[in-house]
Amino acid sequence: RVQRGLDRIIAAHPGQRVVVVVHGGVIGQCMSLATGAPVFYFMGADNASISQLVAMPAGTGRPPLLVRRFNDTAHLDPVFSIAPEPLT
């Protein structure tokens, strides 16, 4: 299902930048499809993190999907955390 969704998005937006907001499980599956690594290697994407795939045109000799970044949280405020604050 995830592969079909990626294929539809790529076909509908050639050469364009597209933002897709999804659950962490879908992110893991997309990263697995792009790398060939087991999906469990990519579990645990942080809330509001950015993972980026680049769809390569056919005939370039490159894999169809390249991972540019995974679980990037550099854009978030440094105080944003899912860890609880210590009790005072």
Backbone as a chain_set.jsonl record, in Angstrom:
{"seq": "RVQRGLDRIIAAHPGQRVVVVVHGGVIGQCMSLATGAPVFYFMGADNASISQLVAMPAGTGRPPLLVRRFNDTAHLDPVFSIAPEPLT", "coords": {"N": [[0.819, -1.188, 0.0], [1.92, 1.264, 0.799], [3.971, 1.546, -1.083], [2.443, 1.79, -3.445], [1.146, 4.209, -2.905], [3.359, 5.992, -2.788], [4.229, 5.727, -5.453], [2.032, 6.849, -6.827], [2.087, 9.515, -5.91], [4.621, 10.358, -6.839], [4.271, 10.054, -9.615], [2.276, 11.94, -10.085], [3.5, 14.342, -9.529], [5.952, 15.123, -10.998], [9.316, 16.181, -10.752], [8.71, 18.035, -8.814], [8.522, 19.49, -5.501], [7.139, 17.916, -2.753], [5.124, 17.762, 0.13], [4.352, 15.412, 2.537], [2.438, 14.354, 5.167], [2.644, 11.968, 7.579], [2.162, 8.978, 9.6], [4.545, 7.521, 11.893], [5.029, 4.792, 11.322], [4.543, 4.576, 8.59], [6.541, 6.234, 7.643], [8.78, 4.704, 8.349], [8.341, 2.477, 6.663], [8.555, 3.685, 4.124], [11.254, 4.502, 4.17], [12.452, 2.016, 4.346], [11.702, 0.921, 1.885], [13.162, 2.602, 0.222], [15.816, 2.078, 0.889], [16.186, -0.653, 1.13], [16.695, -1.8, 3.517], [15.668, -3.484, 6.551], [12.404, -2.66, 7.775], [12.244, -2.173, 10.485], [14.603, -0.901, 11.149], [14.111, 1.741, 10.903], [12.24, 2.572, 12.702], [10.604, 4.624, 15.123], [10.624, 7.362, 14.485], [10.813, 10.722, 15.403], [8.2, 12.858, 16.72], [7.069, 15.42, 14.591], [9.416, 15.399, 13.153], [11.558, 15.547, 10.226], [11.744, 13.602, 7.389], [13.307, 12.848, 4.382], [12.862, 11.98, 1.049], [14.173, 11.51, -2.22], [12.953, 11.266, -5.384], [14.223, 9.645, -8.101], [14.629, 10.157, -11.599], [13.791, 7.694, -14.061], [16.281, 5.723, -15.712], [18.611, 7.001, -14.921], [20.53, 5.553, -13.751], [20.654, 5.423, -11.076], [19.313, 4.425, -7.841], [15.7, 4.231, -7.576], [14.64, 5.708, -5.435], [16.122, 7.973, -3.215], [17.499, 8.483, -0.008], [17.53, 11.447, 1.622], [17.423, 12.616, 4.154], [16.699, 11.511, 7.504], [14.526, 11.524, 10.228], [15.069, 14.157, 11.081], [15.365, 16.758, 13.315], [16.257, 19.314, 13.565], [14.985, 21.703, 12.997], [13.265, 22.193, 15.05], [12.368, 23.769, 18.155], [14.859, 23.892, 20.635], [14.012, 23.249, 23.218], [11.885, 21.61, 22.85], [10.722, 18.481, 23.541], [10.073, 15.016, 24.077], [10.662, 13.918, 26.407], [9.973, 13.754, 29.859], [9.873, 16.568, 32.073], [12.098, 17.073, 34.839], [10.98, 16.471, 38.187], [10.257, 19.108, 40.433]], "CA": [[0.0, 0.0, 0.0], [2.8, 2.429, 0.86], [4.632, 1.659, -2.387], [1.472, 2.328, -4.403], [0.965, 5.622, -2.577], [4.547, 6.707, -3.268], [4.195, 5.735, -6.924], [1.015, 7.819, -7.271], [2.582, 10.867, -5.62], [5.733, 10.632, -7.756], [3.726, 10.205, -10.975], [1.451, 13.151, -10.174], [4.286, 15.552, -9.245], [7.342, 14.966, -11.46], [10.179, 17.345, -10.613], [8.194, 18.982, -7.818], [8.695, 19.208, -4.075], [5.842, 17.561, -2.176], [5.135, 17.468, 1.559], [3.37, 14.412, 2.931], [2.453, 14.188, 6.618], [2.204, 10.593, 7.838], [2.493, 8.302, 10.846], [5.9, 6.976, 11.93], [5.108, 3.484, 10.663], [4.622, 4.812, 7.14], [7.896, 6.75, 7.41], [9.667, 3.539, 8.388], [8.14, 1.672, 5.456], [9.13, 4.437, 2.997], [12.717, 4.425, 4.274], [12.798, 0.642, 4.03], [11.579, 0.773, 0.434], [14.229, 3.364, -0.429], [17.151, 1.562, 1.198], [16.253, -2.112, 1.138], [16.937, -2.239, 4.896], [14.432, -3.855, 7.244], [11.596, -1.528, 8.228], [12.495, -1.92, 11.902], [15.752, -0.004, 11.291], [13.643, 3.121, 10.817], [11.14, 2.811, 13.627], [10.895, 5.606, 16.145], [10.771, 8.74, 14.018], [10.281, 11.668, 16.384], [7.088, 13.717, 16.309], [7.433, 16.648, 13.879], [10.698, 15.286, 12.463], [11.501, 15.549, 8.757], [12.462, 12.578, 6.636], [13.227, 13.319, 2.996], [13.201, 11.087, -0.058], [14.266, 12.129, -3.534], [12.594, 10.318, -6.442], [15.123, 9.824, -9.235], [14.038, 9.77, -12.881], [14.24, 6.417, -14.626], [17.369, 5.816, -16.682], [19.758, 7.751, -14.405], [21.483, 4.612, -13.181], [20.565, 5.507, -9.616], [18.09, 3.809, -7.306], [14.53, 5.087, -7.798], [14.45, 6.601, -4.286], [17.304, 8.243, -2.408], [17.214, 9.076, 1.289], [18.302, 12.674, 1.864], [17.53, 12.716, 5.608], [15.746, 10.732, 8.29], [14.306, 11.915, 11.616], [15.738, 15.444, 11.314], [14.609, 17.626, 14.224], [17.024, 20.56, 13.717], [14.084, 22.846, 12.85], [12.432, 22.32, 16.244], [12.902, 24.501, 19.294], [15.649, 22.958, 21.446], [13.326, 22.815, 24.437], [10.868, 20.624, 22.495], [11.175, 17.139, 23.87], [9.032, 14.137, 24.594], [11.107, 13.487, 27.727], [9.328, 14.55, 30.904], [10.701, 17.477, 32.87], [12.306, 16.54, 36.186], [10.126, 17.021, 39.229], [10.931, 20.117, 41.257]], "C": [[0.868, 1.259, 0.0], [3.498, 2.631, -0.48], [3.683, 2.242, -3.433], [1.224, 3.819, -4.155], [2.143, 6.464, -3.045], [4.543, 6.819, -4.789], [3.2, 6.762, -7.45], [1.487, 9.256, -7.052], [3.681, 11.256, -6.603], [5.221, 10.867, -9.166], [2.954, 11.512, -11.137], [2.257, 14.445, -10.029], [5.729, 15.431, -9.727], [8.122, 16.278, -11.326], [9.739, 18.354, -9.577], [8.569, 18.542, -6.407], [7.308, 18.999, -3.48], [6.031, 17.274, -0.688], [4.012, 16.486, 1.841], [3.516, 14.218, 4.436], [1.849, 12.824, 6.934], [2.656, 10.134, 9.221], [3.906, 7.719, 10.748], [6.058, 5.629, 11.264], [5.224, 3.608, 9.155], [6.006, 5.364, 6.783], [8.884, 5.589, 7.381], [9.558, 2.689, 7.144], [8.734, 2.369, 4.228], [10.65, 4.35, 3.001], [13.208, 3.023, 3.936], [12.741, 0.4, 2.517], [12.743, 1.456, -0.292], [15.603, 2.722, -0.246], [17.298, 0.061, 1.061], [16.528, -2.673, 2.524], [15.608, -2.642, 5.536], [13.718, -2.628, 7.808], [11.886, -1.178, 9.686], [13.726, -1.046, 12.142], [15.304, 1.452, 11.381], [12.452, 3.404, 11.726], [11.564, 3.889, 14.622], [11.167, 7.002, 15.624], [10.108, 9.666, 15.031], [9.102, 12.439, 15.821], [7.651, 14.99, 15.694], [8.808, 16.591, 13.238], [10.482, 15.289, 10.951], [12.351, 14.402, 8.234], [12.252, 12.913, 5.173], [13.703, 12.248, 2.033], [13.279, 11.898, -1.339], [13.965, 11.037, -4.559], [13.467, 10.629, -7.656], [14.424, 9.412, -10.529], [14.602, 8.429, -13.352], [15.373, 6.672, -15.617], [18.576, 6.601, -16.197], [20.843, 6.834, -13.859], [21.516, 4.642, -11.665], [19.335, 4.759, -9.14], [16.909, 4.76, -7.475], [14.259, 6.066, -6.658], [15.772, 6.745, -3.538], [16.87, 8.873, -1.094], [18.124, 10.295, 1.453], [18.476, 12.906, 3.36], [16.424, 11.902, 6.267], [15.723, 11.28, 9.711], [15.04, 13.208, 11.977], [14.847, 16.328, 12.182], [15.302, 18.977, 14.419], [16.136, 21.802, 13.646], [13.236, 23.104, 14.103], [13.144, 23.126, 17.328], [13.668, 23.521, 20.18], [14.958, 22.481, 22.715], [12.218, 21.817, 24.144], [11.427, 19.232, 22.776], [9.982, 16.311, 24.319], [9.429, 13.604, 25.971], [10.441, 14.355, 28.79], [10.337, 15.429, 31.622], [10.918, 16.854, 34.245], [11.375, 17.223, 37.188], [10.911, 18.03, 40.051], [10.35, 20.187, 42.639]], "O": [[0.578, 2.213, -0.722], [3.605, 3.759, -0.961], [4.084, 3.098, -4.222], [1.106, 4.596, -5.103], [1.953, 7.529, -3.633], [4.822, 7.883, -5.342], [3.492, 7.469, -8.414], [1.303, 10.111, -7.918], [3.671, 12.364, -7.14], [5.684, 11.783, -9.846], [2.978, 12.121, -12.206], [1.764, 15.523, -10.363], [6.65, 15.62, -8.933], [7.652, 17.34, -11.733], [10.335, 19.425, -9.467], [8.889, 17.379, -6.162], [6.41, 19.816, -3.683], [6.995, 16.616, -0.297], [2.868, 16.697, 1.438], [4.615, 13.946, 4.921], [0.694, 12.554, 6.605], [3.423, 10.81, 9.907], [4.401, 7.456, 9.652], [7.112, 5.342, 10.695], [5.927, 2.825, 8.516], [6.574, 5.007, 5.75], [9.727, 5.507, 6.487], [10.57, 2.224, 6.619], [9.35, 1.717, 3.385], [11.265, 4.146, 1.954], [14.257, 2.86, 3.313], [13.622, -0.243, 1.947], [13.243, 0.948, -1.295], [16.455, 2.813, -1.13], [18.407, -0.446, 0.894], [16.589, -3.89, 2.696], [14.547, -2.19, 5.107], [14.358, -1.679, 8.262], [11.785, -0.016, 10.077], [13.88, -0.501, 13.234], [16.042, 2.3, 11.883], [11.737, 4.385, 11.524], [12.749, 4.038, 14.921], [11.885, 7.763, 16.273], [8.982, 9.424, 15.463], [9.002, 12.652, 14.613], [8.602, 15.571, 16.217], [9.328, 17.624, 12.815], [9.373, 15.064, 10.466], [13.519, 14.256, 8.592], [11.135, 13.23, 4.764], [14.79, 11.688, 2.178], [12.535, 12.862, -1.518], [14.641, 10.009, -4.597], [13.449, 11.746, -8.172], [13.7, 8.417, -10.548], [15.751, 8.088, -13.067], [15.413, 7.71, -16.277], [19.49, 6.852, -16.982], [21.945, 7.284, -13.542], [22.326, 3.953, -11.044], [18.423, 4.485, -9.92], [17.1, 5.976, -7.512], [13.707, 7.141, -6.888], [16.452, 5.757, -3.264], [15.966, 9.709, -1.074], [19.348, 10.171, 1.425], [19.541, 13.339, 3.801], [15.373, 11.642, 5.68], [16.772, 11.477, 10.324], [15.574, 13.325, 13.08], [13.705, 16.611, 11.82], [14.964, 19.71, 15.348], [16.5, 22.848, 14.183], [12.563, 24.13, 14.193], [14.373, 23.15, 17.395], [13.174, 22.426, 20.45], [15.288, 21.414, 23.234], [11.659, 21.229, 25.07], [12.497, 18.873, 22.284], [9.011, 16.834, 24.867], [8.641, 12.924, 26.628], [10.359, 15.572, 28.628], [11.507, 15.073, 31.757], [10.028, 16.181, 34.766], [11.034, 18.397, 37.046], [12.093, 17.829, 40.33], [10.803, 20.986, 43.459]]}, "num_chains": 1, "name": "protein.A"}
